Amino acid sequence: MGLAIEQTPNTLQTVRAIALLRGITGNLDASPGSDIFGASLLKPYPVQRGLAKGMIKKRLGASEFKLLGGLRAFLPSAHIPAVMRAMIEGEPYKIHALLNFGSNPLVTVANAKRVHRAISGLDLVVVSDMFMTPTAAMADYVLPAAFWPEVNQIVEIDPGFSLCADHRCSK
């Protein structure tokens, strides 16, 4: 969404509210100028290429939360409560390190005391961020992150994508 929205105490609920407002006001794929569904715009993120056999099934929460972490997930991710449980309890396996990029779990994940306990029990914590967040303050290593004007980035757009829902305008 944007750094300003995502670095507040009510991050998750704010982002959800914005997404819900788009839906209940009918501003999703409705006409030129409305918000578009990204599934047809961008190709899936290639995070599963080159993984050893059986590793995809080890993604925490993937079997229970298929849209988040399953094989067809757009940007496959682990289920954060399952990750915290694995950090603290070692189930279904022990997590020893956290590589955290542009995120602040101590502020954005529910139950900050549990998150603090989970992160404190790790052997290694590396954070890359533009700011010294509470999570970065707990890290063994803090790496600088580039601000958006410092990055040349190309987004791959599906050649068949149209900004017009009815496909009457040019692609």
N, C-alpha and C positions, 0 to 999 in steps of 0.2 A: 504494500500500500504506500507507505512513505515513512520516513524516519520519525518525523514529528509525532505522528499518530502512534507509532509502535514503541515509543520510549516513554510511555505514561503508565501510571499504576493500573489503569483499567484498559490496557491495550487490547486484550482479546475481545472483550465485550464491545469496545468501540468499533473495532474492525467488523465484528459480526453485525452490529447495528447498521453500519453503512451498507453492508452487503444486503441486509434484509430490506432496507429502505429502497434499494434499487429494484428488488423483486416486487414488493407490495405496491409500488407506484407504477409498475408496468414498464420499467425502463431497461429491460434486458432483451436484446435482439429484436426490438420492436420496430425501429425505423432508423434511418441514418441519423446519427447524433446520439442514439441511446448506447448504453454499455453493451459490449459483445461478450459472448462466451468464448473464453480463451482456448477451449479444446480444439476448435477448428482453426485457430490462428497459429498456434505454436506446435511444433512437433514435440513428442515426449522427450524429457530430459534423459540423456543416455547414461544414467547412473548404474544400470545393470549390466552394461557391456564389460566383459573381461572378468566377471566374478567367478570364483571357483565354484564347481558344482556343489549344490546344496546350500550355498551361502544366502541366497534370496530367502529361503525358508527360515533362516535364523533371524531375519529382521523382526525385532520385538513388536508384537501386536499385529503383524501382517496377516495372520490367519483370521483374527477377529475383526480387524478393521481394513477390509480389502480395498476400499476406495482410497484410503490413506497410504497403505503400505503393500498392497497386493501387486500382482504381476502387471495389472493394467492401470495402475496409479499413474497419473500424469507426472508428478514429481514425487517418487516413492520416498516415504519417510517412516521412521519408527513412531510408535505410540508413546508419547512423552511420559504418561504415568507408568507405563511398562518399563521404560528406561530408568526412571527413578527407583522403581522397585528392584530392578536388576542391580543398580548401583549400591543400594542399601542391603538387600537380602541375598544377592547373588543368584537369583532365580529368574529365568531358567539357566542363566550363566552369569558369571561375575564380569562386570565392566571395570576396567582398570584405569582408563583414561578418557578425557573429554576434550575434543577439539571443537571449540565454539567460535563461530564466525558471525559477527554482527547481530548477536542475540544476547539477551540478558535474562536468563532463566530465573534468577533470584527475584526479579520484578514481574516477569510475565507468566510464570508457571504457578499454578495454585499451590498453596501451603509452602510459603517461603522457608519456614523452619525445616521442613522435610527436604526441600531442595538444598538448603545449606548443609544439612547432614549428609545428603547424597554426594554432593561435590566435595565436601571435606574428607570423605572416605576414599577418594580416588588417589591413585599413585601419581598421576600426572594430569594437570589442567593447563591447556593452552587456549588463549583467547585472542582473536584478531578483531579489533573494533576501532572506530574513530574516536571513541570516548572511554574514559576510565570509569566503567560501570561497576556496580557492586560485584557482579560476576567476575569482571576483569580483575578487580582488587583481590580476589581469591586465587587467581591463576599463578602457576609456577612461571609461566612465560606469557608476556603480552606482546603481540605483534601489531604494528600499525596497519590500518586498512586504508585503501585509497578512497577519497571522496569522489563522487560521480564525475566531476569535470576532469579528473585525473585519469579516467579509464576510457579506452577505446573499446567499445563493445558492439558486437553485431548480434541482432536477434534474428533467428531463422524463421521466416514466415512461410506458411504453406502456400505454394503458388496458386492453388485453387481457391484460396480464401477471398471472400467478397465482403466489403464493409456494408453492403446493402442486403437487408434480410430477404427482400424479394428478388434479388439478383438482376434488377433492371438497370442499375448503374454500372459503370465500368469497374473492372477488377483492379 
